[in-house]
Structure formats: C-alpha cells, structure tokens
Amino acid sequence: MQFRKDIFWTRFKTISTRCFKLLGVIAFCLFLLSFSDIPYYAYRNLSMEDVQLKSDPKYIVMLGGSGMPSPDGFIRCYYTAQNALLFSGAKIILAHPGNGTDSTHQLKLMAHELIIRGVDSSRISFEPNGFNTHTQAENICVLIGKENLAAPVLLISTPEHMCRALKSFQKQGFLSVGTAPAFDSPLSETQIKNKGKTGKKQVRNIDLRYNLWSYLHYELLVLREYCALAYYKIQGWI
C-alpha cells in the first residue's frame, strides 16, 4: 500500500508540474499577444456589428447582463434608449431574471433609466423568467408569439455577448435579427497623452499604460465567451 501511495504522489507531482508549466506558457503567450491588435479584433468579431436589419425593428430586445447599477447595465440602457428614440414604433423588451412587478427590482431600474431618457413607458415590457441567453430567447419567442418570428428584432447587449445572443435567437426561429452592440467610448489619445509642452504629469506611452491592460481584458472576455459558445453548441442551443 505504501508503495502504491508513493507511485500515486510521484505521478501527481509530475502531472501538476507539467500543468503549471503549460499554464505558464499559455499566460506568457497571452501576455505577448496583448502587444498586438489580435485581442481587439477577436473582441470586435464577436460583436457581429455588421449584422444589420433591412427594415426598422418591430421589437428592441435588451439583454440585461449584470443588471443595475453596473457599467454594462447602464451602457445597454443608453443604447436601448437611443435606438428606442430612433425607432419610435418599436416595442421594447427588457430581459433579466427576476420579478417584474417589484418596483425595486432590476427591470424597473432599467425601465426607469429608459424613461428618463425620453422613452414612453407604455412601450416597455419585461421578460423576467429567463436565467440565461437561451431561456431568454425561448421566453421572448413565446412572449411575442411564433406568428411574429418574421418581424425584425434588434438585439442590444455587450459586444462580446452579441454573437451568442444572435445565434440563440436564430435557433429559436427568429428570421430577421439585427445587432446593436453596446460599445463604450474611451477617451481619445489626445486627451490623455502628454505632448511634452504642458509640463503636466500625463501619460507618455498609452500603449503600455492603457492598451496593454485593455487588450489583456479583451483576451479574458474573448476566452470566456468562446467557452460559453462551445457550451451552447454542445447543448444544441445555437
């Protein structure tokens, strides 16, 4: 028995060492990759920003994400309000887990954010029962009725989530789906970079100070989303 334990721990240590070395190599490769534009383009490709509707949407669907208040929750509401004002005839569906009748709940906070931006409350409805993108797409299909699956639908979500959202809705039979990825608008280079004339302690090299960390963040978002896409594919949801 002692001999078998020794063999087990020897093999365990060998496998663990190899795994740590492999993780180290992967981390180093990702670090090197962050000095290129590949993470940004991978992130951008997930946004499906080229998928545009040929006619005005009948429904604008906002997928709630992290809810309210949160950075992605506010930016999704902002994009939803902008599109709601642009397409004044579209109905708005807010999708986020929870009880839509509770005035303190996330959905009410999202609706309030739209209303203060000029959106008529009568246009807003809730989908509070879906707990992921797949079930939200299923429930919205029931909500609008299968006879309306050919109606144009505009999806609003964060850029990295848009590919999975689009494929989930198409899987449910929606025939005309467009995308409005909620990109943020960072400060321009001229606003943060030191030109060497003012004497202020501003950034001298934005590539190292900002781009590096932004691209590392993009890598995490993209890797996480690729894993989610793989899971949805295995489940047959996309």
C-alpha positions as CSV (number, residue, x, y, z in Angstrom):
1,M,0.0,0.0,0.0
2,Q,2.8,2.4,0.9
3,F,4.4,1.6,-2.5
4,R,1.2,2.5,-4.3
5,K,0.9,5.8,-2.4
6,D,4.4,6.7,-3.4
7,I,3.7,6.0,-7.1
8,F,0.4,8.0,-6.9
9,W,2.1,11.1,-5.3
10,T,5.0,10.9,-7.8
11,R,2.6,10.8,-10.7
12,F,0.5,13.6,-9.2
13,K,3.5,15.8,-8.7
14,T,4.7,15.1,-12.3
15,I,1.3,15.9,-13.8
16,S,0.9,19.0,-11.6
17,T,4.3,20.3,-12.6
18,R,3.5,19.8,-16.2
19,C,0.1,21.6,-15.9
20,F,1.7,24.6,-14.1
21,K,4.3,24.8,-16.8
22,L,1.6,24.6,-19.5
23,L,-0.4,27.3,-17.8
24,G,2.7,29.5,-17.5
25,V,3.4,29.1,-21.2
26,I,-0.2,30.0,-22.1
27,A,-0.1,33.0,-19.8
28,F,3.2,34.2,-21.3
29,C,1.7,33.8,-24.8
30,L,-1.4,35.8,-23.9
31,F,0.8,38.5,-22.4
32,L,2.8,38.7,-25.7
33,L,-0.4,38.7,-27.7
34,S,-1.6,41.7,-25.7
35,F,1.0,43.8,-27.5
36,S,-0.7,43.1,-30.8
37,D,-4.2,44.1,-32.1
38,I,-5.4,40.5,-32.3
39,P,-7.3,40.6,-28.9
40,Y,-9.2,43.7,-30.1
41,Y,-10.2,42.3,-33.4
42,A,-11.2,39.0,-31.8
43,Y,-13.4,41.0,-29.4
44,R,-14.7,43.1,-32.3
45,N,-15.6,40.0,-34.3
46,L,-17.8,38.7,-31.5
47,S,-19.9,41.9,-31.7
48,M,-21.5,41.0,-35.0
49,E,-21.7,44.7,-35.7
50,D,-22.2,44.1,-39.5
51,V,-25.5,42.2,-38.9
52,Q,-28.0,45.0,-39.8
53,L,-31.7,44.9,-40.3
54,K,-33.1,45.7,-43.8
55,S,-36.1,47.5,-42.2
56,D,-37.0,49.2,-39.0
57,P,-37.2,46.9,-36.0
58,K,-40.6,45.9,-34.6
59,Y,-39.0,44.8,-31.4
60,I,-36.0,46.1,-29.5
61,V,-34.7,43.4,-27.1
62,M,-32.2,44.4,-24.4
63,L,-30.5,41.6,-22.6
64,G,-29.9,42.8,-19.0
65,G,-26.5,41.3,-18.3
66,S,-25.2,42.3,-14.9
67,G,-28.3,44.3,-14.1
68,M,-28.5,47.7,-12.5
69,P,-26.5,49.5,-11.3
70,S,-23.5,48.2,-13.2
71,P,-21.3,49.6,-16.0
72,D,-22.7,47.2,-18.7
73,G,-26.2,47.7,-17.4
74,F,-26.1,51.5,-17.9
75,I,-24.4,51.3,-21.3
76,R,-27.0,48.8,-22.5
77,C,-29.8,51.1,-21.3
78,Y,-28.1,54.0,-23.1
79,Y,-28.0,52.1,-26.4
80,T,-31.5,50.9,-25.9
81,A,-32.8,54.4,-25.3
82,Q,-31.0,55.8,-28.3
83,N,-32.5,53.1,-30.6
84,A,-35.9,53.4,-29.0
85,L,-36.0,57.1,-29.8
86,L,-34.7,56.4,-33.3
87,F,-37.3,53.7,-34.0
88,S,-40.3,55.2,-32.2
89,G,-42.7,52.4,-33.4
90,A,-40.7,49.5,-31.9
91,K,-41.8,47.7,-28.8
92,I,-39.1,47.3,-26.1
93,I,-38.5,44.1,-24.2
94,L,-36.2,44.1,-21.2
95,A,-34.8,40.6,-20.3
96,H,-33.3,40.0,-16.9
97,P,-34.0,37.4,-14.3
98,G,-36.4,38.5,-11.5
99,N,-39.9,39.6,-10.6
100,G,-41.0,42.4,-12.9
101,T,-43.8,43.6,-10.6
102,D,-41.3,44.5,-7.8
103,S,-40.6,48.3,-8.1
104,T,-37.2,47.9,-6.6
105,H,-36.1,45.2,-8.9
106,Q,-33.6,45.4,-11.7
107,L,-36.1,45.5,-14.5
108,K,-37.8,48.5,-13.0
109,L,-34.5,50.3,-12.6
110,M,-33.7,49.6,-16.3
111,A,-37.2,50.8,-17.3
112,H,-36.7,54.0,-15.2
113,E,-33.3,54.6,-17.0
114,L,-35.1,54.4,-20.4
115,I,-38.0,56.6,-19.2
116,I,-35.8,59.5,-18.0
117,R,-34.1,59.4,-21.4
118,G,-37.4,60.1,-23.1
119,V,-38.8,56.6,-23.8
120,D,-42.6,56.1,-23.3
121,S,-43.2,53.6,-20.6
122,S,-46.2,52.1,-22.5
123,R,-43.7,50.7,-25.0
124,I,-41.7,48.7,-22.4
125,S,-42.4,45.1,-21.4
126,F,-40.4,42.6,-19.3
127,E,-39.1,39.1,-19.7
128,P,-38.2,38.2,-16.1
129,N,-38.1,34.4,-16.2
130,G,-35.1,33.5,-18.4
131,F,-32.0,32.7,-16.4
132,N,-29.6,32.7,-19.4
133,T,-29.5,33.8,-23.0
134,H,-31.0,30.5,-24.2
135,T,-34.0,30.6,-21.9
136,Q,-34.5,34.3,-22.5
137,A,-34.7,33.7,-26.3
138,E,-37.2,30.9,-25.7
139,N,-39.4,33.1,-23.5
140,I,-39.3,36.1,-25.8
141,C,-40.3,33.8,-28.6
142,V,-43.4,32.8,-26.6
143,L,-44.0,36.4,-25.5
144,I,-44.2,37.9,-29.0
145,G,-45.8,34.8,-30.5
146,K,-44.5,32.4,-33.1
147,E,-46.6,34.1,-35.7
148,N,-44.3,37.2,-35.3
149,L,-41.0,35.4,-35.7
150,A,-40.5,37.0,-39.1
151,A,-40.8,40.5,-37.5
152,P,-37.5,42.5,-37.4
153,V,-35.8,42.3,-34.0
154,L,-32.9,44.4,-32.8
155,L,-30.8,42.9,-30.1
156,I,-28.8,45.1,-27.6
157,S,-26.1,43.6,-25.5
158,T,-22.4,43.9,-24.8
159,P,-20.1,43.3,-27.8
160,E,-18.6,40.1,-26.6
161,H,-22.0,38.6,-25.9
162,M,-23.7,39.5,-29.1
163,C,-22.6,36.5,-31.2
164,R,-24.1,34.1,-28.7
165,A,-27.2,36.2,-28.3
166,L,-27.7,36.4,-32.1
167,K,-27.3,32.6,-32.6
168,S,-29.6,31.8,-29.7
169,F,-32.4,33.9,-31.1
170,Q,-31.9,32.5,-34.6
171,K,-32.0,29.0,-33.1
172,Q,-35.5,29.8,-31.7
173,G,-36.7,30.6,-35.2
174,F,-36.4,34.4,-35.4
175,L,-35.9,35.2,-39.1
176,S,-34.8,38.8,-39.0
177,V,-32.4,39.7,-36.2
178,G,-30.1,42.7,-36.2
179,T,-27.5,43.7,-33.6
180,A,-26.6,46.9,-31.8
181,P,-23.5,46.1,-29.7
182,A,-23.1,48.4,-26.7
183,F,-19.5,49.6,-27.3
184,D,-18.1,52.0,-24.8
185,S,-16.4,55.3,-25.9
186,P,-13.0,55.6,-24.2
187,L,-11.1,58.9,-24.0
188,S,-9.1,59.7,-27.1
189,E,-5.3,59.6,-27.2
190,T,-5.0,63.3,-27.5
191,Q,-7.0,63.7,-24.2
192,I,-4.6,61.6,-22.1
193,K,-1.2,61.7,-23.7
194,N,1.5,64.1,-22.7
195,K,2.7,66.1,-25.7
196,G,5.7,67.4,-23.8
197,K,4.7,71.0,-23.7
198,T,2.5,71.5,-20.7
199,G,4.7,70.0,-18.0
200,K,1.8,68.1,-16.5
201,K,2.2,64.6,-15.3
202,Q,0.2,63.0,-18.1
203,V,0.7,59.6,-19.8
204,R,3.7,59.4,-22.1
205,N,3.1,56.0,-23.5
206,I,-0.5,54.9,-23.8
207,D,0.4,51.6,-25.4
208,L,2.0,50.4,-22.2
209,R,-0.3,52.3,-19.8
210,Y,-3.7,51.6,-21.4
211,N,-3.6,49.4,-24.4
212,L,-1.8,46.6,-22.7
213,W,-4.3,46.3,-19.9
214,S,-7.2,46.8,-22.2
215,Y,-6.1,44.0,-24.5
216,L,-5.5,41.7,-21.6
217,H,-9.0,42.4,-20.5
218,Y,-10.3,41.7,-24.1
219,E,-8.4,38.4,-24.0
220,L,-10.3,37.3,-20.8
221,L,-13.7,38.4,-22.3
222,V,-13.0,36.6,-25.6
223,L,-11.8,33.4,-23.9
224,R,-14.7,33.3,-21.6
225,E,-17.1,33.9,-24.5
226,Y,-15.5,31.1,-26.6
227,C,-16.1,28.7,-23.7
228,A,-19.7,29.8,-23.5
229,L,-20.2,29.4,-27.2
230,A,-18.7,25.9,-27.0
231,Y,-21.0,25.0,-24.1
232,Y,-24.1,26.3,-26.0
233,K,-23.0,24.4,-29.1
234,I,-22.7,21.2,-27.1
235,Q,-26.1,21.8,-25.6
236,G,-27.6,22.4,-29.0
237,W,-28.7,25.9,-28.1
238,I,-27.0,27.6,-31.1
